[in-house]
């Protein structure tokens, strides 16, 4: 009874209003097909990090005329919402959009057409869900490779799973440092000179170098803790490449080798030697550097340990 009264009032209002005999324009958002759109946006993930997410939206429309048992524009709107929702759900089932099926379609837009010829309601319903955008796997960080090309060595470095601390350095520009580390040369002669070369990062670095001809360079470490994992970083001139052996002559047992390729443009490189945990048995072990290439230029040496 109430519906009939409401419809009579609505009909009377239409009768008093100027008559629109022609169909109104279809809204721009209306489509007979189900539409799918994706939008990328950054938001926090479960790890509290801002990462790209994809908002995937499914849209369906319907138009229902005021005719038969549809007595008013509001009835047409309700019916159109139902028709559009059913169309959307059928599409999601057919395309196996399981995440979207967990959501209930919601009416996002509507428009009445109050013409006498095509009176009715246009309705737009949508379902939207978000997912974290798959990221390309990050390249595995090669800490050793980074050290090889590092123009500046920090006090703390991350090396694999280890956090290493700088404990010693042999500065060949300092006579005091040379004497403190008891630098000596065996099995040949060595000459010293000042050099300035570039690292691959474009940084120009000045250093004193020792040219082994083909002497071995002997020196003692300072401030190390015996038994700890130790990384020795040796600056070299790579104009002809480098192929250098490092061994412990006294205070442990270790024989290692490190190589770098020839680079006549960015000539500085760092040779990295890993001395395993438990290897160093003395508080000031004596190390021996010997090059397989003649006239190899050796620069400053930096020592890290796992503390």
Secondary structure, DSSP 4 states (H G I P E B T S, - for coil): -HHHHHHHHHHHHHHHSPP--SPPPPPTT--SS-EEEEEEEEEE-TTS-EEEEEEEEEEEEEEEES-TT--SHHHHHHHHHHHHHHHHHHHHHHTT-HHHHTSPPEEEEEEEE--TTT-EEEEEEEEEEEEEPP-PPPPPP-HHHHHHT-SS--SEEEETTEEEEEEEEE-TT-HHHHHHTT-EEESSEEEEEEEEEE-TTS-EEEEEEEEEEBPEEEEE--S--TTS-EEEEEEEE-TT-EEEEEEEEESB--EEEEEE---SSS-EEEEEEEE-TT-B-STT-EEEEEESSTTEEEEEEEEEEE-
